Amino acid sequence: MTDRSIRFGDNVAKARKAKGWTQLKLSLMANVAKSYLSEVETGKRNPTLNEMVKIADALGVSLQSLIDF
């Protein structure tokens, strides 16, 4: 786990919760596995740029808002 991956995961979780979505809903919207998304949110995974864009697009937010540390 890196500090950056933890902060990215925190930002994803905050954006998801602000929409009132479950991890399952976001995983379906972003076309990623729920277990993968859970690991992203806890900082256990370092998503690729492509996956970060898919998550941001699904949330309807800019990628910059998720990586703005």
C-alpha positions, 0 to 999 in steps of 0.5 A: 500500500502506498500513501497515494493509493490510499488517498485515491481509494479514499477519494473514490469511496467519498465520491461513491458515497456522495452519490449514495451508491454501493460498491456493487453499483459502482463496480457495475457502472465502471465494469470492474469486479466488486472485489477489485473496487473494494481493494482500490478503495482500501488502497490495496490495489494500484489501478491502471490509468484505464481503470481510474478513468473508467471509475471516474467516468462511472462516477461522473467526476473528473479523474483530477478530482480523484487524484487531487491530493 
